Amino acid sequence: MSEKNTAARVLLIDDHPAVRAGMRMLLETCEHKVVAEAGSCSEAFEILENIACEVALLDLTLHDRSGLELLPELEKRNIAALVYSMHETPSIIDRSFREGALGYVTKCEDPAIILEAIEVILHGKRFLSPYSAEVLDKKDGPVLQLIDLLSDRERQIYELLGQGLSNTEMAEKLDISPRTVETYFTRMVAKLEFENRKELRKYAISAGSI
């Protein structure tokens, strides 16, 4: 973790008030500000219409539905989502990243890892906690590829990028604005740790479509 922490506005989403209270105390040690709390998906969706934040600390087991349903909305709003969950299976970890999470920490780990994770995802980079990484390393099947770090929407854009489409053509095909395409490019460059968008485009074209 860097010596000087970057303070962030945080939305806490967990169905246990005691956990939220503990997380609030932890975050305040690094001057992060908890702007709102939610115990369910529906409550979180409502809060998102009225507050601004940079980070969402999200549990996956909520009162009404899975927290996974919130990830695409958080990604759309350019809110860095950090999953903090008791789920320790490769499929859940993988799916969280596909749905738009930037970080994953399990509840069996030292809560201080959350502070390190926030510092990383605030810069648009992916964070995988030590235990989560160990779980994925032990899973059967192919090793996680670079493209596996992207969310479903980012994968769509990556595929079109590999086909040589322009920003305007991608925007029309996906029914989004060219500005939104640019936002996804910026996020993908940071997440995949390329130097710039030109390098991202070059990689996508050379690799071909998924």
N, C-alpha and C positions, 0 to 999 in steps of 0.2 A: 504494500500500500504506500502511496506517496506520503511525504511528510506533511504536506498541506492538503487537507481534505477539501473537496468541492461540496459546498452545502447544497442540498436539493430539497424541493418540495415533494413530499411523499404521500401517496394514498395507500393506506393499510387495508387489505381485504382478507379477513380471516373470521371464521364463525365463532371463535373463542375469545371473549373479551379479555381474559387473563393473558392470552398470547399477545393480543394487540397492545395491552398495557406494557408488557415486557419489551415488545419491539419499539414502542414509543420511547421508553427510557433509554434503550440501547442507541437508537438513532440520534437522540438529543445529545449524546456524549460527543458526537461529531458535528453538532450544530445543524443536522438535518431537521426539517420542519414537517411534522405530520399535519397535513392540511385537512384530512378527512379520514373517516373509518367506515368500513362496510362489512356486514356479516353475511351477505348473500349477493348473488349475481344481479338480481333485480335492483337491489339497493345501490350496488356499484354503478350500474348503468345510469341510474338516476343522478348519482353524485357527479358522474363524468360530464353531465350536461351543465353543471354549475361551478365547477372548480378547474383550476389549472395546476398541473403538476408535471414534474420531470420523470418521476419514478413511481411505479406501482409495485408494492410488495404483496405477492399473491399466493394464497393457499389454494389448492385444487379441490379440496373437499369443503363445499359450502352448504348452507342450509337448503337451498332450493335446487341448484344445478352445479355442474362441474365448473371450476374456475377456468378450465380450458376454453370455455365459450367466451370468456372475456378477452382472451389474448388477441384475436384479430382486431377487436375494437381499440384496444390499447395501442396496437401497432399503427392503426390508421390515424390515431391522434398523436403519433410520434412520442408516446410515453414508453420509456424503457421499462419492460416488465421483468421482475425478478421473482421466479417461483420459489417459494419456501414451503416444502411439502414433506409429508411422511411417506409419500410414494417413492419407492426405491427401485422400480423396475425399468429396464432399458426402454421398453416400449413407451412408457409414460414420459420419460425424459426426452426421448427422441420426438415424440409428438408435441411436447411443449415447445420445443424449438421450431418445429414445422408450423405451429399455429402462431408463432410470433414472439415467443419469449426471447430475451437476450441473456438471461442468466438462470441457473438452477442450483439451489442449495437444499440439502435434505435436513430434516429436523433432528437427525441423530448427530449432527455436527455442531461444533462450537459456534454459537450465535455470532461471535465476532467476525466470522467469515462473511456474514451479510454486509458488514461495513466495507470489506475489501471488494465484494461483488458490486456494490453500488458505485464505488469509485471507477470500476472498469466499465460497467454498462453506461455510465453517464457520458463516456467518450464513444459510445456506439459500438463497443466491442463485446464479443461474447464471453461469458464467464461460466465455467463449469467447476463446481466445487470439487475438492479432492476425492470425496467419497463417490460423488456422481460419476466422476471420470473413471474411478476404479470399477464401478458397476458396468459402465459401457465397455471398458477394456475386456471384461470377462464375458460379455455377451457372445452368443453364437452368431455366426453370419459375418458379412463383410465389415471391414473397418470403416468407421465414419469418414465419409469423403467431404471435401471442401464444400460441395454443393449442398450437403446435408445440413449445413448451418443455416440455410435460408428458409424463410417461411414459405407457405404455399404461394402467396402473391408474389414474393420475390423470385420464386422459382419460375413463375409464369413470365415475368419480365426478363429473367436470365435466358430463358428458352428463346424468347423473341429477339433478344439481343444477339444470341448465337446465330439467328437466322438473318441478321444484318438489317433488321428493321430500324427506321429512324424513330426518334422520340415521339413525333407526331403520329406516325403509323401505329406505334405501340399504344399510345393514348386512345386512339380511335378503336383499336381492336379490343382493348380492355374496358372501354367506356369510362375512362378517367381523364383528368386533365394532364396536359404536358408537364405542368408544374408538379403534379403528384408523381409523375414518372421520374422527374428530377430528384424529388425527395427520396424515392426508393433507391435511386442510384447512389445518392450520398450515403444512405444507410448501409447499402451493400458493400460499398468501398471500405467503409469503416469496419464492418463485421468480418469481411474476408481479408482485411488488412492489405489491400492493394494501395499503391501510391496515389492513383488517381482514376478517374472514370475511363480514361483511354486504356489503361492497363486492364480494367475490368472487361471492357468491350473486346479487347484483344484475346483475353483468356476465354471468354464465352464463345467467340467465333472459332477459335482453334479447337476447343473441346467439342463443339457441335451442340445440337439440341439434346435435351435429356431424353 
